[in-house]
Amino acid sequence: MAASNLLVIGVVGAGAMGRGIVQLFAQAGHAVRCHDAQAGAAAQGVAAVSAQLERLVEKGRLSRADFDAMGARLHACQRLQDLAGCDVVVEAIVEDLTVKREVFRALEAVVRPDAILASNTSSLTIADIAAACERPGRVAGLHFFNPVPLMKVAEVIAAVRTEPEVVDRLRALTEGAGHRAVVVADQPGFLINHAGRGLYTEGLRIVEERVADPADVDDVLRDAMGFRMGPFELLDLTGLDVSGRVMTSIYEQFHQEPRFRPSSLVPPRVAAGLFGRKSGQGWYRYEGGGKLAPPARPAPPLPAGLTLWIDPAASGAEGLRELARAAGVVVTGQADAADLAIVQPWGQDATHAALAAGVDPARCVALDPLPPLALRRTLMLTAATAPAVRDAAQALLAADGTPVTVINDSPGFIAQRVMATIVNIAANIAQRGIASVADLEDAVPLGLGYPSGPLGWGDQLGADRILAILQGQLAATADPRYRPSPWLTRRVAMGVPLVTPEAAR
Ligand SMILES: NC(=O)c1ccc[n+]([C@@H]2O[C@H](COP(=O)([O-])OP(=O)(O)OC[C@H]3O[C@@H](n4cnc5c(N)ncnc54)[C@H](O)[C@@H]3O)[C@@H](O)[C@H]2O)c1
């Protein structure tokens, strides 16, 4: 490796990812050589990167002098042999193990013995690629996200034989380019795609069980929990054909771990071509590039003289009482005398919560206590809620103009189920040491766009509540996908946070 911090970086593959990686390292001041097997592709890639940089000059974000210097250090190479002097080579070619192995073998014959060889693979095992090499200790993963310059995180994947020094050098290279580098074990989905499983699989399961429609799931998670997009909007963006394959691949690579079980709703939709935005229809329809959301169910009128009973154990009881007062609804302390009863369970369905509170399920609904009352309210029906009771509850909860989502009975509402699944998967990532807690907490907001790291989010919502939701789901379904991670149960038992100050460092 050259003594100075400025290196010679090789990039093999000048497609979407290769171009982004070339741009990132060129902007960081390194000399970058780009090679592609397809004639002319490397030159096209380098030209596309120059055009991107030119745009930054036009916007005043890059000086003309820096642009010229970057251009002078940027080269398209027709032959792989031209990568001979590279300190690090990052491979971003087609996702095919046989082809990647051939390229790594060929690279070994070209580069210096101390040069690092890194793969940008999303789904292959790094050890499988390294096994083709004479010196597997210098092979690692360096997994970027699309678009590379804007997605400011990269996973440095340490395969079982990767030398620690190689990991350190890749981390320094990535952080020197302004991206957060997280060190990850060579496990399926690495860190970020692994941590992202919960949103999709639990969202699909809620729809599969006919608890709610895709738009309801998206509305609640986006509006009430702060996700940039709900799981169905995301699936439509990435394409169900692509995401469906990833879901199945990670499930199979983890030897059919129930937490990652894909949904039987997916294959028929893929077969029918309902991929999402790119095919004009997925979970939503698209016209002129815009999503056509199904119309929201309008709030019915509030019946006159309604009497309301609120479960005294409800955590949002005070807010509900205020809402009732403002809407002119009489609150009674006697469940038998009320037209409408509201319960607020954690991890329990509305029917069982009504029975546990001693109220008639026909006159009862449940309100999700998890999201703040002010953003979007989720109203869950029991198996017997009368239509007039449902309408009265929706009218009351919408009386101050807050949107209301009405769903069918389920242990844990939409937000509770999805949040508990995300935190549980993150706890298991920590249990397995796939990444440090600090790296996990930083990588998830940067890579998935979530408003918070998953374990810190669990602390905010209450780790004991997350555990109660999982236990409720497990008790109601006997599905091992909901079994709580021992990493979570131990911390709840001790009353210590999921992210301790030492772990956050
Ligand atoms: N696209 C993404 O969002 C994304 C995100 C993270 C990781 N990845 C991974 O990055 C890699 C590249 O993905 P992409 O989307 O840029 O693909 P792409 O299809 O856009 O580009 C691949 C390029 O590699 C070239 N190529 C194929 N075989 C080659 C060989 N033997 N030698 C040299 N060049 C060769 C092709 O000509 C093409 O230009 C894959 O491993 C993919 O899994 C992709």
The ligand as a Tripos MOL2 file, in Angstrom:
@<TRIPOS>MOLECULE
LIG
   44    48     1     0     0
SMALL
NO_CHARGES

@<TRIPOS>ATOM
      1 N1        -28.0040   -2.2230   -7.8840 N.am      1 LIG1
      2 C1        -28.0550   -2.1700   -6.5580 C.2       1 LIG1
      3 O1        -28.9310   -1.5240   -5.9610 O.2       1 LIG1
      4 C2        -27.0020   -2.8870   -5.7460 C.ar      1 LIG1
      5 C3        -26.8190   -2.5170   -4.4000 C.ar      1 LIG1
      6 C4        -25.7940   -3.1280   -3.6600 C.ar      1 LIG1
      7 C5        -25.0170   -4.0990   -4.2620 C.ar      1 LIG1
      8 N2        -25.2460   -4.4610   -5.5680 N.ar      1 LIG1
      9 C6        -24.3370   -5.4780   -6.1470 C.3       1 LIG1
     10 O2        -23.3830   -4.7990   -6.9470 O.3       1 LIG1
     11 C7        -23.0190   -5.6100   -8.0750 C.3       1 LIG1
     12 C8        -23.2540   -4.8420   -9.3630 C.3       1 LIG1
     13 O3        -24.5940   -4.4550   -9.4430 O.3       1 LIG1
     14 P1        -25.0890   -3.3590  -10.4940 P.3       1 LIG1
     15 O4        -26.5000   -3.0440  -10.1380 O.co2     1 LIG1
     16 O5        -24.1100   -2.2540  -10.5980 O.co2     1 LIG1
     17 O6        -25.0680   -4.2100  -11.8540 O.3       1 LIG1
     18 P2        -25.0920   -3.6690  -13.3710 P.3       1 LIG1
     19 O7        -25.7600   -4.7330  -14.1570 O.co2     1 LIG1
     20 O8        -25.6370   -2.2820  -13.4110 O.co2     1 LIG1
     21 O9        -23.5390   -3.6010  -13.7750 O.3       1 LIG1
     22 C9        -22.7100   -4.7140  -13.8330 C.3       1 LIG1
     23 C10       -21.5320   -4.4000  -14.7720 C.3       1 LIG1
     24 O10       -20.5750   -5.4510  -14.6550 O.3       1 LIG1
     25 C11       -20.0730   -5.7380  -15.9580 C.3       1 LIG1
     26 N3        -19.5390   -7.1000  -15.9540 N.ar      1 LIG1
     27 C12       -20.2170   -8.2700  -15.9770 C.ar      1 LIG1
     28 N4        -19.3540   -9.3040  -15.9380 N.ar      1 LIG1
     29 C13       -18.1120   -8.7690  -15.8810 C.ar      1 LIG1
     30 C14       -16.8070   -9.3360  -15.8130 C.ar      1 LIG1
     31 N5        -16.6250  -10.6550  -15.7990 N.pl3     1 LIG1
     32 N6        -15.7460   -8.4920  -15.7430 N.ar      1 LIG1
     33 C15       -15.9170   -7.1460  -15.7550 C.ar      1 LIG1
     34 N7        -17.1340   -6.5620  -15.8460 N.ar      1 LIG1
     35 C16       -18.2140   -7.3720  -15.8930 C.ar      1 LIG1
     36 C17       -21.2440   -5.5350  -16.8790 C.3       1 LIG1
     37 O11       -20.8100   -5.3140  -18.2080 O.3       1 LIG1
     38 C18       -21.9310   -4.3200  -16.2470 C.3       1 LIG1
     39 O12       -21.4420   -3.1120  -16.7940 O.3       1 LIG1
     40 C19       -23.8000   -6.9030   -7.9200 C.3       1 LIG1
     41 O13       -23.0090   -7.8340   -7.2340 O.3       1 LIG1
     42 C20       -24.9920   -6.4740   -7.0700 C.3       1 LIG1
     43 O14       -25.5310   -7.5500   -6.3260 O.3       1 LIG1
     44 C21       -26.1960   -3.8670   -6.3230 C.ar      1 LIG1
@<TRIPOS>BOND
     1     1     2 1
     2     2     3 2
     3     2     4 1
     4     4     5 ar
     5     4    44 ar
     6     5     6 ar
     7     6     7 ar
     8     7     8 ar
     9     8     9 1
    10     8    44 ar
    11     9    10 1
    12     9    42 1
    13    10    11 1
    14    11    12 1
    15    11    40 1
    16    12    13 1
    17    13    14 1
    18    14    15 2
    19    14    16 1
    20    14    17 1
    21    17    18 1
    22    18    19 2
    23    18    20 1
    24    18    21 1
    25    21    22 1
    26    22    23 1
    27    23    24 1
    28    23    38 1
    29    24    25 1
    30    25    26 1
    31    25    36 1
    32    26    27 ar
    33    26    35 ar
    34    27    28 ar
    35    28    29 ar
    36    29    30 ar
    37    29    35 ar
    38    30    31 1
    39    30    32 ar
    40    32    33 ar
    41    33    34 ar
    42    34    35 ar
    43    36    37 1
    44    36    38 1
    45    38    39 1
    46    40    41 1
    47    40    42 1
    48    42    43 1
@<TRIPOS>SUBSTRUCTURE
     1 LIG1         1 GROUP 0 **** ****
